[in-house]
Amino acid sequence: MTGLNILTALFVMTVLYGMTKERFQILVAVAALVIAPTAMGVFDGLDGLIYSLAGAAAALLLTAPLASFKFLSRTDVIISVALGGIIGTVQYLFVFAIATALLSLQRLCRVDGSVAAARGMATLSPYGAGLLAFDEKSALVEIEAMRILRREVRDFAEPLRYIEDCLSGRTSAAGAGRPCAFPWCAKLALATLAVLMIGI
């Protein structure tokens, strides 16, 4: 069991290392998906092979619905299936429960954050409610105020879009090359670490 834990830790660390490199993650996951059942079949016989394949199947059944709702990418599903093949069904169920709870919390915070950001934009902008509320007769002042307001909204929109993409685990075109905060593989890593420390 110690060897299996070491293999799990190595897999998780390698996937985290390649967090911004999707092809690398897929390559590592596919390699693990082939190596884990083979190794378990060699060392533990048919029981080891069934243990590994059942874990991979459970991971696929659990993550496929999330991917169909666009909560996870195909890469996330492949990583999850590979992890399930390494740690087996029971441990993966606990890992998935923890990771899904973190995903739900993150998505909840994203909604609240967007509302707060929208409110903050309305209150921070000196032109949204202040300048246009004055009794100004000049159309030029109103046009200039609207131009400045549009520029401010545009300046706020890109960072807000990037933050929302990060919180939902995606990468936007503007944020390409930058790792998003706490993607699915990081949730899996944290959940796997917790399960291994508890000793389930």
C-alpha positions in Angstrom: 0.0 0.0 0.0 3.0 2.3 0.6 4.1 1.9 -3.0 0.6 2.8 -4.2 0.6 5.9 -2.1 4.0 6.9 -3.5 2.7 6.3 -7.1 -0.4 8.4 -6.3 1.7 11.3 -4.9 4.0 11.2 -7.9 1.1 11.3 -10.3 -0.5 14.2 -8.5 2.7 16.2 -8.3 3.4 15.6 -12.0 -0.1 16.8 -13.0 0.3 19.8 -10.8 3.7 20.6 -12.3 2.1 20.6 -15.7 -0.9 22.7 -14.6 -0.5 25.2 -17.5 0.5 22.6 -20.1 -2.7 20.7 -21.1 -0.9 18.3 -23.5 1.6 17.3 -20.8 -1.2 16.6 -18.4 -3.0 14.4 -20.9 0.2 12.5 -21.7 0.9 11.9 -18.0 -2.7 10.8 -17.4 -2.8 8.4 -20.3 0.5 6.9 -19.3 -0.8 6.5 -15.8 -4.0 5.0 -17.1 -2.0 2.3 -18.9 0.7 1.7 -16.3 -1.5 1.5 -13.2 -3.8 -1.4 -14.3 -0.8 -3.2 -15.8 1.3 -2.9 -12.7 -1.5 -3.8 -10.4 -2.4 -6.8 -12.6 1.2 -8.0 -12.5 1.7 -7.6 -8.8 -1.8 -8.4 -7.4 -3.2 -10.5 -10.3 -6.8 -10.3 -11.3 -7.8 -8.6 -8.1 -5.4 -5.7 -8.7 -6.5 -5.3 -12.3 -10.2 -5.2 -11.2 -9.3 -2.8 -8.4 -7.7 -0.4 -10.9 -10.3 -0.7 -13.7 -13.2 -0.3 -11.2 -11.6 2.9 -9.9 -11.1 4.3 -13.4 -14.7 3.4 -14.3 -16.1 5.1 -11.2 -14.1 8.2 -12.0 -15.4 8.3 -15.5 -19.0 7.8 -14.3 -18.7 10.6 -11.7 -16.9 13.2 -13.8 -18.7 12.7 -17.1 -21.9 14.5 -15.9 -19.8 17.5 -14.7 -18.0 17.6 -18.0 -21.4 17.6 -19.9 -22.4 20.6 -17.9 -19.1 22.3 -18.8 -17.9 22.3 -15.2 -14.9 20.2 -16.1 -12.8 20.0 -19.3 -11.9 16.8 -21.1 -8.4 17.0 -19.7 -9.9 17.1 -16.2 -11.9 14.0 -16.9 -8.8 12.2 -18.2 -6.8 13.2 -15.1 -9.7 12.0 -12.9 -10.0 8.7 -14.7 -6.2 8.1 -14.4 -6.3 9.0 -10.7 -9.3 6.6 -10.1 -7.3 3.9 -11.8 -4.4 4.4 -9.4 -6.3 4.8 -6.1 -9.3 2.6 -6.7 -13.0 3.1 -6.3 -13.4 3.7 -2.5 -10.6 6.2 -2.2 -11.7 8.0 -5.4 -15.2 8.4 -4.1 -13.8 10.3 -1.1 -11.5 12.3 -3.3 -14.3 13.2 -5.7 -16.6 14.2 -2.8 -14.0 16.6 -1.4 -13.0 18.0 -4.8 -16.7 18.5 -5.8 -17.4 20.3 -2.5 -14.5 22.6 -3.3 -15.8 23.2 -6.8 -19.3 24.0 -5.5 -17.8 26.4 -3.0 -15.7 28.1 -5.6 -18.7 28.5 -8.0 -20.8 29.9 -5.2 -18.0 32.4 -4.4 -17.8 33.3 -8.1 -21.5 34.3 -8.2 -21.2 36.3 -5.0 -17.9 37.9 -6.3 -19.5 39.0 -9.6 -22.4 40.6 -7.8 -20.1 42.4 -5.4 -17.9 43.5 -8.3 -20.8 44.9 -10.2 -22.0 46.8 -7.1 -18.4 48.0 -6.5 -18.3 49.3 -10.1 -21.5 51.2 -9.7 -20.4 52.9 -6.4 -16.7 53.5 -7.4 -17.4 55.2 -10.7 -17.7 58.9 -10.2 -19.5 59.3 -13.5 -22.1 56.6 -13.3 -24.4 58.4 -10.8 -22.6 61.6 -10.0 -21.8 63.7 -13.0 -24.9 62.9 -15.0 -27.1 63.7 -12.0 -25.9 67.3 -12.0 -28.1 69.8 -13.6 -25.8 70.2 -16.7 -27.1 71.7 -19.9 -24.0 71.0 -21.9 -24.3 68.0 -24.2 -20.5 67.9 -24.6 -20.2 67.2 -20.8 -22.7 64.4 -21.0 -21.0 62.9 -24.0 -17.6 63.1 -22.3 -19.0 61.6 -19.2 -20.5 58.7 -21.1 -17.2 58.1 -22.9 -15.3 58.0 -19.7 -17.9 55.7 -18.1 -17.6 53.3 -21.1 -13.9 53.3 -20.8 -14.1 52.5 -17.1 -16.5 49.6 -17.7 -14.2 48.2 -20.4 -11.2 48.5 -18.0 -13.1 46.6 -15.3 -14.5 44.0 -17.7 -11.3 42.2 -18.6 -10.0 41.6 -15.1 -13.5 40.6 -13.9 -13.8 38.1 -16.8 -10.4 36.7 -16.0 -11.3 36.3 -12.3 -14.6 34.6 -13.2 -12.8 32.2 -15.6 -10.3 31.4 -12.9 -12.9 30.8 -10.2 -14.8 28.5 -12.6 -11.5 26.6 -13.4 -11.3 27.8 -17.1 -8.7 29.9 -18.8 -9.8 32.9 -20.9 -8.1 34.2 -24.1 -6.9 37.2 -22.1 -5.5 34.9 -19.4 -3.9 32.4 -21.7 -0.6 31.2 -20.3 -1.5 32.3 -16.7 -2.6 29.5 -14.4 -6.1 30.0 -13.0 -6.7 30.0 -9.3 -7.4 26.5 -8.0 -8.3 24.5 -11.1 -9.7 20.9 -11.0 -6.3 19.2 -10.8 -5.4 21.3 -7.8 -8.7 20.3 -6.1 -7.9 16.7 -6.9 -4.4 17.1 -5.4 -5.7 18.6 -2.2 -8.5 16.0 -1.9 -6.0 13.2 -2.6 -3.6 14.5 0.0 -6.4 14.7 2.6 -7.6 11.1 1.8 -4.0 9.8 2.0 -3.3 11.6 5.3 -6.5 10.3 6.9 -5.6 6.9 5.7 -8.9 5.8 4.1 
